[in-house]
């Protein structure tokens, strides 16, 4: 019997499958998603299709997971990746992107849940994700987090739809921050979730 995620995706007209190295059309679509999905808040992450194509192709390494949500016509609606760390006990969620016109339909949530299942099946225990704040989406940008980094984290406020609350709804917790990861007073907010007991 299918899990609730599969039932939900089938009812919505899309499913989650592996992104495969030989599917050039899907690879290009995933790369275009990166450029479109990150241009507003993180435009330098993948500023052009060439850098995005490189990221997609790197996702086919043996220590990686690469999954996409596709509709009935084969169009990619979202992409999630995972990178093995700590000898496979911890996996980094990198990246997660949903086509802008498809956001808010459960695709991102279902991709993350699918990644959790993939990580569990490989013996992983925890998933980590970095959620950068470079342009004032949270109360941490523009603030010198030193020396009381943890105090700032406890009092974090979401000012402009930063994704950390999306991950919290999925069971991730804030585990720390790298204060100047993206420049002075532009932190990377670190989050994690245990996926196996």
N, C-alpha and C positions, 0 to 999 in steps of 0.2 A: 504494500500500500504506500502511495507517495506521502512524503512528509508535508506539513502545512505549507512550507515554502514552495514546494513543487505545485501543490494544488493552487496556491495563490498565483503563481506565475503563469500557470496554464490558463487559468481563468482570465488573467489580464492580457493574454495573447503574446507572451514572451517566455523564454526559458533561458537557463544558464548552462553554458557549455565551455569547454576548453578553447582558448584562442590557440590556433595551430600555426606553426612556423611557415607552412606552405601556402596558407590562405592570404595571398597578397591583398586582396580586396578588403578583408577583415582587418588586416594589419594597418592598412591606410586609414580605415574608418576609426580604429582605436587611436591612432596618432592624431587624427583630426579632432577627436574628442578631447584629447589632452590640451591641444592648443586652445580650443573653444572654451573648455571647462575651467581653465586656469587663468585666462587672460584678464579677468576683472581684478582679482586680488593677488595673483602671483604671476604676472605676465612674463617675468624673466625665467620662470621654471621651464617652460617649453615655448620659447618665443616664436618658433617656426616649425614647419612640418618636418624638416630634416632632423632637428633635435628630438622631436617626438617620435619619429620613426626609429631612431637609435634606441630610445627608451623601450619601445615596444619590442624590438628585436632582442634586447637584453633580457626581457622577461621569459625567454625560452630556455635559459640556462638550466642545467639539471637541478640546481638548488632553488628553483623559483616555481611559483604557481601563477598562472595567467588564465583568468576566467572572464567571460563576457556574457552580458544579457543581450539576447538577440530576439527580434520580433519574427513573425511568421514569414516575412519576406527576406529574412537574413540580415536586416539592418542592425547594427550594433547600437544599443541604447545606453550601455554602461560597461565599464571595465574595472576589474579589481585585480591587483597583483599581490603576491607575497614573496618575501625573501627570507630564506633560512638563515638563522643566526644561532650561536651557542649550540653547535652540533645538532641542530634541528629541534631543540627544546623550545626555542623562542622564534617566532616569525614576525618580521616587520610587514605591516600592511602598507604596500606602496606599489602603485598609487590607487586611488579610488576616484573615479570620475563618472558622472552621469550626464548624458546629453541635456543641455540646458532646457529644452522644451519638454523633457520627460521627467524633470525633477519633481519631487513631491508625490510620486506614484508608487513608492515602495521599492524601486529598483535598487537604490543605494543600500537600503537596509537588507534586502535579500542577497545582494552581492556580498555584504559583510558576513551574513549568516552562512552563506555558502563557503566563504573562505575559512570560517571557523571549522566547518565540517571537513574541509580539505586538510587543514592543519592537524586536526584530531586524528584523521586517518593516517597521517604521516608520523604520528607519535609526538606531535608538538603539545606543549603545555600552556603557552602564553602567546598572545599577539600584542605587539606594541605598534603605536602609530605616533608620528610627530605631526602636530597641527600648528604650523607656523602662523604667527601674527605679525605681518609686516606693515599693515596700513591702518592700524587703529580699530580693528574689529573687536578687541577686548580691552579691558582696563589695564592690561599689562604692557601694551605698546606705549612707548614714550616715557616709560617709568624706569628709573634705575632700580632693578630688582635686588641688587646687593645692598646690604648683607642679609636681608631678611626675605630670601626668595620664597620660602615656604609660607610665610605670612601673606605675601602677595597672592600666592596660589590659592590659599584658603578663601581669600576675599575676591576672587576673580569675578568679573562681570562681563557678560556678553553684550556688546554695544551694537554690533551690526552683523548678525547672522554668522558668527564664527562657527566652524564645524565641530568644536569641542562638545557642544550640547547634543549634537546629532550622535556622536559616539557615546556620550553618557547615557542616552536613551537606550543604547544597545548593550549597556553593562560595562563599558570602559570607565576607568577612573583616571584622574590626573595623578601621575606619579612623580612629576618633577617638571623642570624647565631648563632650557639652555638659554640664559638671559640675552646674550648678544649674538645669537646664531645667524641672524640675517642682517646684521649691522647694529650699531649702537641703539640699545633699548627696543630692539625688534626680536622678541623671543621665539623659540620653538617650544610649544607646550607638549610635553610627553605624556602619553596615555597608554594604558595597558588593560588587558582582560585575560583572565585565566579561562582556558577553553577545555581543560581536562583536569579532573581531580586525581 
